[in-house]
Amino acid sequence: MTTPGLLVGAARSGAGKTTVALGLMRALARRGTRIGAVKCGPDYIDPAFHAAATGRESLNLDSWTMDAPSIARLAAHAGAQADIVIAEAAMGLFDGAPPLDRGSGSGADIAAFTGWPVVLVLDVSGQAQTAGALAYGLATHDARIKIAGVVLNKVASERHRRLCADAIEAVGLKVLGALPRDRDVGLPGRHLGLVQAGEIADLEAKLDALAEFVEKHADLDATLSCAATSLDADPTPLALKPLAQRIAVARDDAFSFFYPHLALAWREAGAELRFFSPLADEPPPNDCDLCWLPGGYPELHAGRLASATRFLDGLRAFAGRRSIHGECGGYMVLGEALTDAKGERHAMAALLKLETSFSQRKLHLGYRRATLAADHCLGRAGAALYGHEFHYTLILREEGEPFAHVRDAYDVEERPSGLRQGYVSGSFFHVIA
C-alpha cells in the first residue's frame, strides 16, 4: 500500500472526532482529492456519513475481530485509487477491550499497524495549559504510534487558543487548527448513535457546513503534509467463507447495518448480492440461494413490517427450502412478535420462537467470540466467528436450539446465543470476521 493516511483520534468520545473527520473529508473532496475513508472498530453509522462526505464507500478496520492479513487487505482496498486515507478512531485513542487472541480493538492498534500518523482532536473546554500535559501524555503513551499534530476543539477565545496552543507546542507538537465553540455545527442523534445518513434530508448542506467550518479554522495543507504509511500492500483475499452463490440482502431504513467489507469478501469469493426492501413490501428474490437480514432499526418501523404481507409471506416461503439468517434487528423480525417503544405488540415472521420488546430498554454492548453450534452457512460446527453485540432490546421469550455459543472480551464462560430451526437462524451477534 503506497497511499498515505491519517487517523483522527481523541482522548475520549464526544471530543469532536466525527466533526473533524467529516469536515476534513468533505473539504478535501471538494478540492478534488480522492479520499479513502475508514472507521476503526464496530460501527455501521459513521461509515455511511463518511461515504456521503467522500463519495466513496467507507470500510471498518478492527484489531479485536480481524486478523493482520484482513486488516492489511482492507487498508489496501481503502487506499486503492485514492490520494489519501482518512480513518476515524472510536472512543478514546487507546480504548478497547482485553485482547482475546488478536488486538484490543483500539484506534491506536490500527495506527500502529498501518503506520498512519494520528491527528489528535483535543476538547479544551474548561482548561488551558493543561492541554499541553494531556497532549504530551497521549503522544508518549505508546511508542508504536506517532501523533503528527493537534486540532483544538471548543476554543472559547483567542486568548484561550493561545494559552492551549503555546502549551502544546512547548512539548514539541504541532497545532493544526483551533475550532471555536459552535452549537450549530453537528448532526442529530438517536439511541444507537447518530441518525442514519440516509434519513437527513439536508445532509449535503450539513456536510458542506462542516467542511467550511474545519477549513476556516484548521490548516488543511499542514494536516495533509502529516500523512504517511508504512503498510505494504496485501493481495490476500479476505478470509470469509462464501455463504452462497446468490445472496438476497435486505436493505432499507429498517435493515441498514450491513458491513461493506462483508459484501466485498462475498463478491471476491464469487457471490452475487441481490438487495431488496422489506419496508417496500418486497420479498426476498426467489432465485437466490440464501437470505440475509441485517440489523438496523426494525423497532422504529414495526407497524409497517407487520403489515408487509408480501415480504413476510415471501420470507416464510423462502424458509421452506433455503437458508435465512438474521442479525440483531433481522433476528427480531424472524421471531413471533416485536413490541415497540410505545408498548404496542406487532406480529413478525414467526419463523423462530422469539419475542422481543423495546418498551423496556436494556443495553447489551461489546465484542463477542461465537462458536457455531451446528453446521451453518457461516462455517462448520465449532468454527469461531468474531463480532459484536449492540442493542437495547429485551428478550421476552427465546426457545429452541442455539445458533452459537458466545463469550465476550471479559468472560471465559460461553453462553448460548440466538436460535436455529430448520433452515432459519439468527442472533443478536453481528459477525465481522
Secondary structure, DSSP 4 states (H G I P E B T S, - for coil): ----EEEEEESSTTSSHHHHHHHHHHHHHHTT--EEEEEESS-SHHHHHHHHHHSS--EEE-TTTS-HHHHHHHHHHHHTT-SEEEEE--SSTT-----SSS----HHHHHHHH-PPEEEEEE-TT-STHHHHHHHHHHHS-TT--EEEEEEEEE--HHHHHHHHHHHHHTT--EEEEEEP-TTS---EETTEEPPGGG-TTHHHHHHHHHHHHHHHB-HHHHHTT-B--PPP--PPP------SEEEEE-BTTB-B--HHHHHHHHHTT-EEEEE-GGGTPPPPTT-SEEEE-BS-GGGSHHHHHT-HHHHHHHHHHHTTSEEEEETHHHHHHSSEEE-TTS-EEE---SSEEEEESSS---EEEEEEEEESS-BTTBSTT-EEEEEEEE-PEEEEEESB-SEEEEETT----EEESEEETTEEEESPEE--
